[in-house]
């Protein structure tokens, strides 16, 4: 079945540690997105990528990094510079030029130990 | 910059009644899409309804309909015959080159 897979479902980070959240899609979608959601809040855009080897900062990119080496994969690294990383992270993808067909992953809950 | 405002943090409605959730946005684009998403406690994002900005006719999807006013940049969601399963967070999301979400409205449907 086609879809987006986010892993792990739950992740814990120690002080000063970098952690990487995985997002893989087998939908052949061009565009991929990362969002952060704090409790009771909306989704805020961290990074997005319209095509392989290219990505743009969203509204809250500081303390995060991404790569887009393959069309299927868009991993998000939460660096030690992100001082408040505890949040729910959602990945999404869609075909280029077809915003109606947006798919979301099931999310990763990141917590600080 | 593209912005989205949902001015109602929380709303409640009795089962079978009608409720309207408001959304205003700002964009310099002329062609774009608008979406309403539902997020139940499972936190899975579910598409409720979509509207293309160039279409004047308001979108309808079963019990869900929108009131789209392009000039006013307003995109409200009306839920008719509310059901207990409609209890969730609802997010308004205009889409140009990137998808931006509002802060959400928490809707509680009570018996």
Backbone of each chain as ProteinMPNN parsed JSONL, in Angstrom:
{"seq_chain_A": "XXXXXXXXXXXXXXXXXXXXXXXXXXXXXXXXXXXXXXXXXXXXXXXXXXXXXXXXXXXXXXXXXXXXXXXXXXXXXXXXXXXXXXXXXXXXXXXXXXXXXXXXXXXXXXXXX", "coords_chain_A": {"N_chain_A": [[0.822, -1.184, 0.0], [0.45, 2.284, -0.754], [1.885, 5.164, 0.86], [2.807, 7.331, 3.626], [5.426, 6.966, 5.861], [6.316, 7.485, 9.109], [8.905, 7.402, 11.436], [10.681, 7.076, 14.553], [7.62, 6.28, 16.389], [7.552, 7.3, 18.926], [10.033, 9.271, 20.521], [12.944, 9.967, 22.38], [15.0, 12.508, 23.66], [18.199, 13.362, 24.839], [19.837, 15.942, 26.747], [21.692, 18.192, 24.759], [21.913, 16.504, 22.624], [21.71, 15.402, 19.229], [18.94, 14.412, 17.275], [17.318, 12.34, 14.838], [14.478, 12.357, 12.832], [12.552, 10.193, 10.932], [11.117, 10.203, 7.667], [9.433, 8.665, 5.19], [8.218, 8.13, 1.922], [6.25, 6.342, -0.457], [4.875, 7.213, -2.605], [5.631, 8.512, -4.815], [5.773, 11.263, -4.692], [6.558, 14.705, -5.241], [6.821, 16.983, -3.558], [7.584, 17.591, -0.145], [6.986, 17.973, 3.365], [7.685, 19.294, 6.648], [6.208, 19.594, 9.803], [5.683, 21.163, 12.969], [3.95, 20.545, 15.968], [2.734, 21.896, 18.85], [1.32, 21.19, 22.111], [-2.181, 21.515, 21.976], [-2.02, 23.395, 20.004], [-1.661, 24.854, 16.677], [-0.3, 23.678, 13.492], [3.015, 24.292, 12.672], [5.185, 25.319, 10.126], [8.25, 23.834, 9.427], [10.363, 23.018, 7.598], [10.392, 22.683, 4.019], [10.314, 20.858, 0.932], [10.475, 21.006, -2.519], [11.536, 19.536, -4.504], [13.966, 17.023, -5.288], [17.143, 17.361, -3.685], [16.78, 19.984, -3.005], [15.558, 22.434, -0.745], [13.566, 24.476, 1.433], [13.458, 26.921, 4.051], [10.966, 26.994, 6.552], [8.659, 28.591, 8.75], [9.773, 28.24, 11.279], [12.513, 27.338, 11.332], [14.91, 27.411, 12.759], [17.346, 25.64, 14.595], [16.821, 23.231, 13.502], [17.491, 20.81, 10.896], [17.482, 19.576, 7.526], [17.505, 17.128, 4.858], [17.397, 16.208, 1.392], [18.059, 13.926, -0.305], [17.067, 11.797, -1.675], [14.093, 11.12, -3.513], [12.157, 9.803, -2.096], [12.607, 10.219, 0.578], [12.818, 12.316, 3.454], [14.38, 13.295, 5.842], [14.367, 14.704, 9.15], [16.422, 16.517, 11.263], [16.745, 17.199, 14.608], [18.497, 19.463, 16.214], [20.974, 20.125, 18.803], [20.804, 22.782, 19.181], [18.193, 23.452, 19.209], [16.279, 24.452, 21.651], [13.892, 23.847, 22.851], [12.604, 21.21, 22.16], [10.5, 19.45, 22.564], [7.645, 18.179, 21.241], [5.048, 17.381, 18.846], [5.675, 15.925, 15.768], [4.932, 16.243, 12.403], [4.97, 14.837, 9.184], [4.467, 15.469, 5.73], [3.343, 14.931, 2.333], [3.019, 15.639, -1.187], [1.967, 15.469, -4.679], [3.76, 17.389, -7.106], [2.296, 20.434, -8.063], [-0.228, 19.577, -7.489], [-2.048, 20.208, -5.16], [-4.225, 19.15, -3.861], [-3.915, 16.511, -3.296], [-2.709, 15.802, -0.74], [-0.838, 14.041, 1.576], [-0.581, 12.859, 4.924], [1.756, 11.783, 7.386], [1.768, 9.617, 10.309], [2.934, 10.775, 12.456], [5.492, 11.778, 14.88], [6.227, 11.714, 18.253], [8.233, 13.712, 20.096], [10.242, 13.867, 22.931], [11.962, 15.4, 25.674], [14.472, 14.111, 27.762]], "CA_chain_A": [[0.0, 0.0, 0.0], [1.2, 3.525, -0.782], [1.644, 6.042, 1.982], [3.948, 7.964, 4.283], [5.797, 6.295, 7.098], [7.17, 8.236, 10.021], [9.435, 6.596, 12.534], [9.801, 6.221, 15.359], [6.388, 6.902, 16.858], [7.979, 8.062, 20.103], [11.481, 9.458, 20.537], [13.401, 10.729, 23.528], [16.291, 13.166, 23.416], [18.938, 13.843, 25.997], [20.395, 17.283, 26.608], [22.863, 18.306, 23.895], [21.943, 15.416, 21.639], [20.966, 15.52, 17.981], [18.133, 13.248, 16.929], [16.788, 12.411, 13.484], [13.162, 11.789, 12.608], [12.478, 9.65, 9.58], [9.887, 10.319, 6.882], [9.587, 7.964, 3.926], [6.966, 7.98, 1.175], [6.35, 5.545, -1.688], [3.794, 7.738, -3.434], [6.27, 9.23, -5.922], [5.452, 12.677, -4.552], [7.698, 15.608, -5.361], [6.941, 17.917, -2.436], [7.481, 17.04, 1.208], [6.896, 19.034, 4.374], [7.77, 18.969, 8.073], [5.487, 20.508, 10.674], [5.765, 20.958, 14.41], [2.71, 20.861, 16.661], [2.799, 21.93, 20.301], [0.018, 20.793, 22.677], [-3.287, 22.451, 21.823], [-1.663, 24.433, 19.035], [-1.703, 24.486, 15.272], [0.916, 23.159, 12.883], [3.922, 25.314, 12.169], [6.042, 24.764, 9.079], [9.677, 23.867, 9.758], [11.06, 22.985, 6.321], [9.712, 21.98, 2.95], [11.136, 20.553, -0.236], [9.641, 20.848, -3.716], [12.222, 18.665, -5.453], [15.184, 16.408, -4.74], [18.321, 18.207, -3.529], [16.411, 21.381, -2.77], [14.604, 22.604, 0.339], [13.444, 25.859, 1.898], [13.08, 27.103, 5.439], [9.626, 27.441, 6.877], [8.558, 29.675, 9.724], [10.493, 27.963, 12.53], [13.593, 26.435, 10.933], [16.087, 27.475, 13.63], [17.539, 24.476, 15.446], [16.48, 22.037, 12.719], [18.1, 20.673, 9.584], [16.88, 18.525, 6.696], [18.175, 16.772, 3.613], [16.498, 15.584, 0.431], [18.942, 13.241, -1.248], [16.226, 10.894, -2.465], [12.72, 11.601, -3.634], [11.295, 9.115, -1.143], [13.014, 10.423, 1.956], [12.991, 13.71, 3.862], [14.623, 13.226, 7.28], [14.477, 15.943, 9.926], [17.303, 16.425, 12.419], [16.54, 18.183, 15.663], [19.846, 19.644, 16.734], [21.083, 20.587, 20.185], [20.497, 24.211, 19.194], [16.751, 23.593, 19.436], [16.221, 24.378, 23.114], [12.586, 23.356, 23.308], [12.222, 20.318, 21.071], [9.354, 18.598, 22.888], [6.514, 18.497, 20.368], [4.603, 16.346, 17.917], [6.192, 16.292, 14.449], [4.192, 15.637, 11.304], [5.523, 14.914, 7.841], [3.429, 15.391, 4.706], [3.847, 14.977, 0.962], [2.006, 15.755, -2.239], [2.562, 15.607, -6.014], [3.979, 18.786, -7.514], [1.207, 21.005, -8.834], [-1.506, 18.941, -7.158], [-2.146, 20.398, -3.71], [-5.337, 18.438, -3.248], [-3.533, 15.155, -2.905], [-1.74, 15.898, 0.347], [-0.874, 12.914, 2.505], [0.139, 13.065, 6.171], [2.199, 10.643, 8.164], [1.068, 9.468, 11.59], [3.588, 11.633, 13.429], [6.472, 11.351, 15.878], [6.227, 12.519, 19.477], [9.589, 13.862, 20.621], [10.277, 14.377, 24.298], [13.297, 15.58, 26.235], [14.659, 13.422, 29.03]], "C_chain_A": [[0.873, 1.257, 0.0], [0.871, 4.38, 0.42], [2.911, 6.66, 2.498], [4.197, 7.261, 5.606], [6.716, 7.192, 7.896], [7.646, 7.295, 11.122], [10.521, 7.356, 13.263], [8.528, 6.96, 15.751], [6.66, 7.776, 18.08], [9.503, 8.113, 20.122], [11.845, 10.335, 21.73], [14.79, 11.284, 23.254], [16.911, 13.593, 24.736], [19.471, 15.245, 25.711], [21.617, 17.256, 25.697], [22.951, 17.273, 22.791], [21.194, 15.82, 20.368], [20.147, 14.261, 17.765], [17.545, 13.454, 15.543], [15.467, 11.669, 13.395], [13.066, 11.368, 11.14], [11.117, 9.906, 8.96], [10.151, 9.727, 5.506], [8.223, 7.859, 3.24], [7.219, 7.182, -0.109], [5.254, 5.944, -2.662], [4.327, 8.454, -4.68], [5.943, 10.728, -5.894], [6.71, 13.53, -4.631], [7.905, 16.438, -4.092], [6.768, 17.193, -1.107], [7.624, 18.163, 2.219], [7.149, 18.458, 5.771], [7.069, 20.06, 8.875], [5.753, 20.143, 12.127], [4.432, 21.353, 15.023], [2.939, 20.789, 18.159], [1.411, 21.644, 20.874], [-1.034, 21.887, 22.543], [-3.052, 23.55, 20.807], [-1.826, 23.925, 17.604], [-0.381, 23.927, 14.792], [1.746, 24.318, 12.353], [4.949, 24.673, 11.25], [7.509, 24.938, 9.447], [10.502, 23.988, 8.482], [10.145, 22.349, 5.287], [10.641, 21.846, 1.753], [10.21, 20.307, -1.427], [10.241, 19.826, -4.676], [13.477, 18.113, -4.778], [16.334, 17.413, -4.753], [18.007, 19.689, -3.38], [15.403, 21.447, -1.634], [14.643, 24.061, 0.799], [13.05, 25.874, 3.357], [11.617, 27.515, 5.535], [9.677, 28.543, 7.906], [9.409, 29.478, 10.971], [11.666, 27.017, 12.29], [14.777, 26.41, 11.906], [16.159, 26.277, 14.561], [17.198, 23.165, 14.761], [17.305, 22.013, 11.434], [17.436, 19.519, 8.849], [17.813, 18.203, 5.537], [17.145, 16.143, 2.687], [17.356, 14.966, -0.665], [18.189, 12.271, -2.148], [14.795, 11.419, -2.462], [11.845, 11.046, -2.51], [11.508, 9.555, 0.301], [13.271, 11.892, 2.276], [13.219, 13.724, 5.376], [14.815, 14.594, 7.924], [15.391, 15.701, 11.119], [17.003, 17.568, 13.376], [17.882, 18.338, 16.362], [19.815, 20.132, 18.185], [20.789, 22.085, 20.302], [19.014, 24.483, 19.405], [16.514, 23.379, 20.922], [14.911, 23.852, 23.661], [12.024, 22.387, 22.281], [10.987, 19.478, 21.343], [8.143, 19.047, 22.1], [6.147, 17.258, 19.565], [5.005, 16.802, 16.518], [5.453, 15.504, 13.368], [4.895, 15.877, 9.982], [4.366, 14.788, 6.856], [4.073, 15.42, 3.327], [2.695, 15.141, -0.008], [2.702, 15.792, -3.593], [2.751, 17.079, -6.347], [2.805, 19.259, -8.351], [-0.154, 20.399, -8.541], [-1.723, 19.024, -5.654], [-3.283, 19.635, -3.052], [-4.934, 17.085, -2.715], [-2.42, 15.185, -1.863], [-1.933, 14.725, 1.295], [-0.072, 13.272, 3.747], [0.619, 11.736, 6.729], [1.456, 10.604, 9.489], [1.777, 10.18, 12.728], [4.593, 10.954, 14.326], [6.384, 12.294, 17.068], [7.642, 12.524, 20.037], [9.522, 14.474, 22.016], [11.721, 14.469, 24.769], [13.395, 14.896, 27.582], [15.222, 14.378, 30.074]], "O_chain_A": [[1.907, 1.299, 0.666], [-0.243, 4.349, 0.943], [3.971, 6.533, 1.885], [3.268, 7.0, 6.369], [7.77, 7.608, 7.415], [6.876, 6.5, 11.66], [11.209, 8.187, 12.669], [8.387, 8.149, 15.465], [6.075, 8.847, 18.242], [10.176, 7.138, 19.788], [11.156, 11.305, 22.046], [15.644, 10.604, 22.685], [16.237, 14.114, 25.624], [19.54, 15.669, 24.558], [22.482, 16.393, 25.846], [23.965, 17.184, 22.099], [20.168, 16.497, 20.431], [20.617, 13.158, 18.046], [17.301, 14.584, 15.119], [15.346, 10.519, 13.818], [13.457, 12.108, 10.237], [10.091, 9.838, 9.636], [10.988, 10.224, 4.753], [7.215, 7.546, 3.873], [8.256, 7.328, -0.756], [4.766, 5.125, -3.442], [3.55, 8.943, -5.5], [5.849, 11.374, -6.938], [7.777, 13.142, -4.157], [9.03, 16.577, -3.611], [5.925, 16.308, -0.964], [8.289, 19.168, 1.968], [6.863, 17.29, 6.037], [7.288, 21.255, 8.676], [6.009, 18.988, 12.467], [3.847, 22.37, 14.65], [3.298, 19.735, 18.683], [0.416, 21.842, 20.177], [-0.816, 23.031, 22.941], [-3.801, 24.525, 20.754], [-2.088, 22.748, 17.36], [0.545, 23.724, 15.578], [1.236, 25.208, 11.672], [5.508, 23.62, 11.557], [7.959, 26.046, 9.741], [11.25, 24.95, 8.309], [9.243, 21.581, 5.622], [11.601, 22.597, 1.585], [9.282, 19.503, -1.35], [9.549, 19.31, -5.554], [13.976, 18.686, -3.81], [16.487, 18.202, -5.686], [18.867, 20.542, -3.602], [14.495, 20.619, -1.558], [15.623, 24.774, 0.582], [12.389, 24.957, 3.844], [11.108, 28.278, 4.713], [10.619, 29.335, 7.937], [9.735, 30.45, 11.653], [11.795, 26.003, 12.976], [15.571, 25.469, 11.874], [15.185, 25.931, 15.228], [17.28, 22.101, 15.376], [17.757, 23.05, 10.949], [16.897, 18.601, 9.467], [18.781, 18.919, 5.278], [16.136, 15.606, 3.145], [17.368, 15.433, -1.804], [18.633, 11.967, -3.255], [14.359, 12.079, -1.519], [10.925, 11.71, -2.032], [10.667, 9.285, 1.158], [13.864, 12.619, 1.478], [12.327, 14.131, 6.121], [15.355, 15.516, 7.313], [15.159, 14.78, 11.901], [17.007, 18.74, 13.0], [18.341, 17.414, 17.035], [18.765, 20.501, 18.712], [20.553, 22.591, 21.399], [18.62, 25.6, 19.739], [16.544, 22.245, 21.399], [14.838, 23.453, 24.823], [11.056, 22.715, 21.596], [10.471, 18.845, 20.422], [7.666, 20.169, 22.27], [6.835, 16.238, 19.601], [4.713, 17.931, 16.123], [5.364, 14.277, 13.414], [5.356, 16.983, 9.699], [3.396, 14.08, 7.122], [5.206, 15.876, 3.17], [1.547, 14.824, 0.304], [3.89, 16.107, -3.668], [1.969, 17.921, -5.906], [2.367, 18.551, -9.258], [-1.124, 20.667, -9.25], [-1.597, 18.021, -4.951], [-3.31, 19.486, -1.83], [-5.55, 16.57, -1.781], [-1.33, 14.657, -2.083], [-3.041, 14.453, 1.756], [0.98, 13.905, 3.655], [-0.029, 10.702, 6.564], [0.611, 11.458, 9.76], [1.278, 10.191, 13.853], [4.569, 9.739, 14.518], [6.458, 13.514, 16.918], [8.182, 11.481, 20.405], [8.833, 15.468, 22.243], [12.586, 13.716, 24.323], [12.531, 15.065, 28.442], [15.45, 13.979, 31.217]]}, "seq_chain_B": "XXXXXXXXXXXXXXXXXXXXXXXXXXXXXXXXXXXXXXXXXXXXXXXXXXXXXXXXXXXXXXXXXXXXXXXXXXXXXXXXXXXXXXXXXXXXXXXXXXXXXXXXXXXXXXX", "coords_chain_B": {"N_chain_B": [[3.789, 38.14, 3.552], [2.307, 34.994, 4.14], [-0.555, 34.518, 6.078], [-2.726, 33.102, 8.573], [-5.754, 33.203, 10.332], [-7.574, 31.966, 12.945], [-10.109, 32.738, 14.847], [-11.535, 31.661, 16.906], [-10.801, 29.894, 19.564], [-12.02, 27.795, 20.964], [-15.038, 25.953, 20.627], [-18.414, 24.942, 21.175], [-21.107, 22.685, 20.575], [-24.4, 21.441, 20.384], [-25.407, 18.128, 19.781], [-26.717, 17.386, 16.562], [-27.202, 20.012, 15.977], [-26.197, 23.066, 14.25], [-23.018, 24.437, 13.448], [-20.609, 27.03, 12.991], [-17.352, 27.598, 11.942], [-14.824, 29.992, 11.932], [-12.49, 31.553, 9.65], [-9.887, 33.55, 8.562], [-7.564, 34.844, 6.174], [-4.427, 35.802, 4.699], [-3.013, 36.532, 1.65], [-0.941, 37.093, -1.195], [-1.278, 35.833, -3.5], [-3.198, 34.852, -6.399], [-4.303, 32.585, -7.428], [-5.068, 29.749, -5.699], [-5.482, 27.152, -3.217], [-7.796, 26.207, -0.667], [-8.163, 24.68, 2.469], [-9.893, 22.693, 4.905], [-8.958, 20.959, 7.726], [-9.367, 18.186, 9.885], [-8.511, 17.16, 13.144], [-8.613, 14.54, 15.109], [-8.492, 13.064, 18.463], [-6.602, 11.05, 17.986], [-4.68, 12.272, 16.555], [-4.227, 12.102, 13.872], [-4.244, 13.694, 10.747], [-7.025, 14.727, 8.955], [-8.562, 15.309, 5.922], [-11.186, 17.522, 5.471], [-12.664, 19.251, 3.763], [-12.3, 20.988, 0.628], [-11.441, 23.905, -1.283], [-11.221, 25.606, -4.33], [-9.674, 28.583, -5.205], [-10.346, 30.001, -7.501], [-12.872, 29.228, -8.101], [-16.161, 30.255, -7.784], [-18.343, 29.081, -6.657], [-19.4, 27.749, -3.595], [-17.852, 25.108, -1.825], [-19.162, 21.881, -1.015], [-19.532, 19.122, 1.101], [-21.169, 16.558, 1.923], [-22.289, 16.846, 5.163], [-20.768, 19.035, 5.579], [-19.9, 22.318, 4.693], [-18.669, 25.254, 3.008], [-18.187, 28.805, 3.376], [-17.002, 30.832, 1.21], [-15.334, 33.751, 0.693], [-13.696, 35.501, -1.426], [-12.71, 38.133, -1.856], [-12.823, 39.234, 0.66], [-11.153, 37.537, 1.887], [-11.937, 35.308, 3.405], [-12.895, 32.251, 4.889], [-14.998, 30.237, 5.968], [-16.197, 27.401, 7.834], [-18.994, 25.363, 7.833], [-20.752, 23.159, 9.81], [-23.255, 20.954, 9.618], [-26.03, 19.346, 11.299], [-24.601, 18.257, 13.55], [-22.424, 15.729, 14.828], [-21.399, 13.406, 17.38], [-18.952, 12.351, 16.725], [-17.744, 14.396, 15.414], [-16.288, 15.843, 17.119], [-13.276, 17.394, 17.651], [-10.088, 18.911, 16.781], [-10.051, 21.602, 14.515], [-8.574, 22.746, 11.608], [-7.838, 25.478, 9.556], [-6.471, 25.932, 6.328], [-4.75, 27.597, 4.024], [-3.335, 27.164, 0.775], [-0.655, 27.893, -1.131], [2.293, 28.114, -2.489], [3.195, 26.761, -0.376], [1.882, 24.979, 2.423], [0.078, 26.387, 4.911], [-1.016, 26.456, 8.273], [-3.789, 27.406, 10.349], [-4.208, 28.313, 13.854], [-6.098, 26.716, 14.921], [-9.346, 25.449, 15.92], [-10.933, 24.203, 18.65], [-13.422, 21.913, 18.688], [-16.207, 20.881, 20.431], [-18.656, 18.496, 20.579], [-21.621, 17.924, 22.156], [-23.936, 15.68, 23.772]], "CA_chain_B": [[3.807, 36.806, 4.143], [1.006, 34.345, 4.215], [-0.997, 34.331, 7.454], [-4.041, 32.495, 8.761], [-6.303, 33.524, 11.641], [-8.791, 31.308, 13.419], [-10.341, 33.575, 16.017], [-12.311, 30.931, 17.915], [-9.978, 28.798, 20.078], [-12.875, 26.677, 21.359], [-16.465, 26.088, 20.399], [-19.184, 23.751, 21.513], [-22.397, 22.619, 19.9], [-25.182, 20.268, 20.759], [-25.628, 17.146, 18.722], [-27.766, 17.678, 15.577], [-27.247, 21.439, 15.681], [-25.258, 23.577, 13.24], [-21.969, 25.3, 13.989], [-19.745, 27.629, 11.971], [-15.993, 27.926, 12.378], [-14.36, 31.081, 11.072], [-11.093, 31.581, 9.225], [-9.461, 34.58, 7.623], [-6.185, 34.609, 5.758], [-3.862, 36.863, 3.877], [-2.071, 36.057, 0.66], [-0.836, 37.931, -2.386], [-1.545, 34.988, -4.651], [-4.548, 34.932, -6.957], [-4.774, 31.204, -7.573], [-4.634, 28.936, -4.572], [-6.475, 26.253, -2.653], [-8.075, 26.362, 0.756], [-8.559, 23.401, 3.044], [-10.176, 22.498, 6.313], [-8.54, 19.661, 8.207], [-9.842, 17.756, 11.201], [-7.545, 16.343, 13.871], [-9.214, 13.919, 16.304], [-7.482, 12.746, 19.493], [-5.543, 10.188, 17.43], [-3.735, 13.23, 15.957], [-4.152, 11.928, 12.429], [-4.853, 14.806, 10.015], [-8.05, 14.235, 8.034], [-9.102, 16.366, 5.079], [-12.64, 17.661, 5.59], [-13.23, 19.891, 2.583], [-11.341, 21.81, -0.104], [-12.033, 24.927, -2.156], [-10.281, 26.249, -5.235], [-9.944, 30.022, -5.103], [-10.921, 30.553, -8.729], [-14.265, 28.808, -8.188], [-17.026, 31.087, -6.962], [-19.304, 28.249, -5.951], [-18.901, 27.215, -2.334], [-17.747, 23.648, -1.788], [-20.008, 21.145, -0.074], [-19.171, 17.712, 1.252], [-22.133, 15.984, 2.869], [-22.741, 17.784, 6.196], [-19.792, 20.119, 5.671], [-19.903, 23.284, 3.605], [-17.861, 26.436, 3.295], [-18.591, 30.109, 2.875], [-15.741, 31.378, 0.719], [-15.439, 35.118, 0.207], [-12.326, 35.745, -1.851], [-12.318, 39.532, -1.668], [-12.649, 39.438, 2.102], [-10.199, 36.509, 2.334], [-12.608, 34.61, 4.485], [-13.161, 30.859, 4.498], [-15.595, 29.625, 7.145], [-16.68, 26.021, 7.716], [-20.263, 25.099, 8.497], [-21.045, 21.745, 10.051], [-24.688, 20.769, 9.866], [-26.384, 18.069, 11.929], [-23.363, 17.864, 14.233], [-22.386, 14.399, 15.422], [-20.382, 13.28, 18.439], [-17.672, 12.072, 16.069], [-17.147, 15.622, 14.875], [-15.431, 16.409, 18.163], [-11.893, 17.377, 17.171], [-9.516, 20.206, 16.42], [-10.239, 21.908, 13.108], [-7.568, 23.687, 11.126], [-7.972, 26.113, 8.254], [-5.141, 25.881, 5.716], [-4.587, 28.039, 2.64], [-2.2, 26.521, 0.127], [-0.108, 28.477, -2.35], [3.455, 27.257, -2.722], [3.361, 25.963, 0.835], [0.637, 24.816, 3.158], [0.157, 27.018, 6.222], [-2.182, 26.129, 9.075], [-4.183, 28.27, 11.433], [-3.945, 27.789, 15.199], [-7.082, 25.692, 15.195], [-10.53, 25.623, 16.767], [-11.306, 22.935, 19.298], [-14.866, 21.763, 18.668], [-16.767, 19.839, 21.298], [-20.06, 18.207, 20.322], [-22.148, 17.242, 23.334], [-25.252, 15.047, 23.518]], "C_chain_B": [[2.387, 36.265, 4.246], [0.648, 34.118, 5.67], [-2.395, 33.745, 7.478], [-4.502, 32.811, 10.169], [-7.585, 32.743, 11.874], [-9.09, 31.931, 14.782], [-11.106, 32.883, 17.141], [-11.48, 29.761, 18.436], [-10.821, 27.569, 20.431], [-14.328, 26.999, 21.024], [-17.147, 24.803, 20.831], [-20.543, 23.846, 20.841], [-23.113, 21.357, 20.354], [-25.381, 19.382, 19.53], [-26.852, 17.544, 17.89], [-27.899, 19.164, 15.244], [-26.185, 21.797, 14.645], [-24.248, 24.516, 13.892], [-21.106, 25.812, 12.838], [-18.419, 28.045, 12.575], [-15.426, 28.957, 11.401], [-12.874, 30.973, 10.765], [-10.888, 32.76, 8.291], [-7.99, 34.383, 7.333], [-5.707, 35.791, 4.937], [-2.866, 36.241, 2.916], [-2.057, 37.016, -0.513], [-1.096, 37.132, -3.659], [-2.976, 35.175, -5.139], [-5.157, 33.546, -7.117], [-4.208, 30.365, -6.433], [-5.777, 28.023, -4.156], [-6.649, 26.582, -1.169], [-8.601, 25.035, 1.271], [-9.019, 23.588, 4.486], [-9.764, 21.065, 6.656], [-9.096, 19.44, 9.602], [-8.751, 16.922, 11.843], [-8.199, 15.807, 15.134], [-8.127, 13.603, 17.321], [-6.364, 11.819, 19.016], [-4.418, 10.999, 16.8], [-3.484, 12.993, 14.471], [-4.854, 13.097, 11.749], [-5.786, 14.248, 8.946], [-8.595, 15.414, 7.235], [-10.625, 16.367, 5.167], [-13.236, 18.175, 4.288], [-12.176, 20.781, 1.942], [-12.091, 22.793, -1.004], [-10.934, 25.485, -3.051], [-10.642, 27.726, -5.332], [-10.585, 30.599, -6.355], [-12.379, 30.152, -8.926], [-15.125, 29.644, -7.252], [-18.004, 30.251, -6.145], [-18.673, 27.662, -4.697], [-18.916, 25.693, -2.347], [-18.664, 23.069, -0.718], [-19.581, 19.683, -0.078], [-20.039, 17.13, 2.352], [-22.576, 17.037, 3.885], [-21.843, 19.012, 6.318], [-19.898, 21.032, 4.452], [-19.066, 24.496, 4.012], [-18.568, 27.665, 2.772], [-17.292, 30.824, 2.502], [-15.996, 32.758, 0.142], [-14.028, 35.587, -0.13], [-11.87, 37.171, -1.571], [-12.039, 39.825, -0.199], [-11.622, 38.481, 2.682], [-10.719, 35.805, 3.576], [-13.023, 33.228, 4.012], [-13.714, 30.127, 5.713], [-16.147, 28.234, 6.829], [-17.974, 25.877, 8.495], [-20.468, 23.6, 8.603], [-22.512, 21.649, 10.433], [-24.926, 19.422, 10.53], [-25.179, 17.487, 12.657], [-23.498, 16.498, 14.898], [-21.258, 14.337, 16.452], [-18.997, 13.044, 17.842], [-17.019, 13.288, 15.429], [-16.256, 16.304, 15.898], [-13.975, 16.248, 17.77], [-11.363, 18.803, 17.113], [-9.719, 20.392, 14.914], [-9.27, 23.013, 12.699], [-7.92, 24.185, 9.728], [-6.579, 26.198, 7.643], [-5.178, 26.368, 4.268], [-3.306, 27.461, 2.06], [-1.82, 27.276, -1.13], [1.098, 27.646, -2.72], [3.754, 26.407, -1.49], [2.062, 25.982, 1.609], [0.836, 25.352, 4.568], [-1.139, 26.752, 6.973], [-2.492, 27.24, 10.072], [-3.916, 27.601, 12.772], [-5.006, 26.812, 15.664], [-8.235, 26.145, 16.065], [-10.879, 24.256, 17.345], [-12.826, 22.876, 19.387], [-15.281, 20.591, 19.545], [-18.244, 19.701, 20.959], [-20.57, 17.418, 21.511], [-23.569, 16.748, 23.078], [-26.414, 15.973, 23.882]], "O_chain_B": [[1.419, 37.006, 4.416], [1.457, 33.581, 6.427], [-3.154, 33.878, 6.518], [-3.719, 32.698, 11.112], [-8.545, 32.842, 11.111], [-8.387, 31.666, 15.756], [-11.301, 33.461, 18.21], [-11.458, 28.712, 17.792], [-10.388, 26.436, 20.222], [-14.779, 28.14, 21.123], [-16.546, 23.729, 20.85], [-21.056, 24.933, 20.575], [-22.489, 20.343, 20.664], [-25.505, 19.86, 18.402], [-27.874, 17.974, 18.423], [-28.631, 19.529, 14.324], [-25.389, 20.957, 14.223], [-24.593, 25.294, 14.781], [-20.9, 25.118, 11.842], [-18.368, 28.751, 13.582], [-15.542, 28.8, 10.186], [-12.106, 30.381, 11.523], [-11.642, 32.939, 7.335], [-7.255, 33.822, 8.146], [-6.485, 36.658, 4.54], [-1.973, 35.503, 3.333], [-3.057, 37.679, -0.791], [-1.13, 37.687, -4.757], [-3.852, 35.603, -4.388], [-6.363, 33.359, -6.963], [-2.993, 30.296, -6.245], [-6.889, 28.112, -4.676], [-5.769, 27.153, -0.524], [-9.38, 24.355, 0.604], [-8.594, 24.509, 5.184], [-10.152, 20.104, 5.991], [-9.271, 20.374, 10.384], [-8.134, 16.082, 11.189], [-8.33, 16.53, 16.121], [-6.951, 13.853, 17.059], [-5.281, 11.816, 19.601], [-3.334, 10.475, 16.543], [-2.61, 13.63, 13.882], [-5.963, 13.455, 12.145], [-5.393, 13.408, 8.137], [-9.041, 16.406, 7.813], [-11.269, 15.338, 4.963], [-14.197, 17.607, 3.769], [-11.27, 21.271, 2.617], [-13.22, 22.541, -1.424], [-9.842, 25.8, -2.578], [-11.809, 28.067, -5.523], [-11.301, 31.596, -6.271], [-13.051, 30.674, -9.816], [-14.843, 29.728, -6.057], [-18.439, 30.665, -5.07], [-17.556, 27.145, -4.731], [-19.867, 25.07, -2.818], [-18.906, 23.676, 0.326], [-19.307, 19.097, -1.126], [-19.708, 17.191, 3.536], [-23.185, 18.034, 3.498], [-22.141, 19.927, 7.087], [-19.975, 20.561, 3.317], [-18.796, 24.725, 5.191], [-19.409, 27.603, 1.876], [-16.583, 31.347, 3.361], [-16.784, 32.914, -0.79], [-13.268, 36.01, 0.742], [-10.753, 37.383, -1.098], [-11.122, 40.577, 0.132], [-11.256, 38.602, 3.852], [-10.063, 35.718, 4.614], [-13.452, 33.055, 2.871], [-12.96, 29.459, 6.42], [-16.515, 27.941, 5.691], [-18.043, 26.225, 9.674], [-20.369, 22.869, 7.617], [-22.944, 22.199, 11.446], [-24.15, 18.482, 10.361], [-24.787, 16.348, 12.404], [-24.542, 16.158, 15.455], [-20.3, 15.108, 16.399], [-17.991, 13.488, 18.396], [-15.883, 13.221, 14.961], [-15.543, 17.251, 15.565], [-13.487, 15.134, 17.578], [-12.088, 19.767, 17.36], [-9.573, 19.447, 14.139], [-9.165, 24.055, 13.345], [-8.256, 23.402, 8.839], [-5.612, 26.5, 8.342], [-5.595, 25.626, 3.379], [-2.314, 27.291, 2.768], [-2.583, 27.297, -2.095], [0.928, 26.541, -3.235], [4.498, 25.431, -1.577], [1.246, 26.893, 1.463], [1.659, 24.84, 5.326], [-2.225, 26.811, 6.397], [-1.596, 27.921, 10.572], [-3.453, 26.461, 12.824], [-4.836, 26.151, 16.688], [-8.119, 27.093, 16.841], [-11.091, 23.288, 16.615], [-13.446, 23.686, 20.075], [-14.776, 19.476, 19.416], [-18.998, 20.671, 21.041], [-20.025, 16.366, 21.845], [-24.306, 17.322, 22.276], [-27.575, 15.595, 23.73]]}, "name": "protein", "num_of_chains": 2, "seq": "XXXXXXXXXXXXXXXXXXXXXXXXXXXXXXXXXXXXXXXXXXXXXXXXXXXXXXXXXXXXXXXXXXXXXXXXXXXXXXXXXXXXXXXXXXXXXXXXXXXXXXXXXXXXXXXXXXXXXXXXXXXXXXXXXXXXXXXXXXXXXXXXXXXXXXXXXXXXXXXXXXXXXXXXXXXXXXXXXXXXXXXXXXXXXXXXXXXXXXXXXXXXXXXXXXXXXXXXXXXXXXXX"}
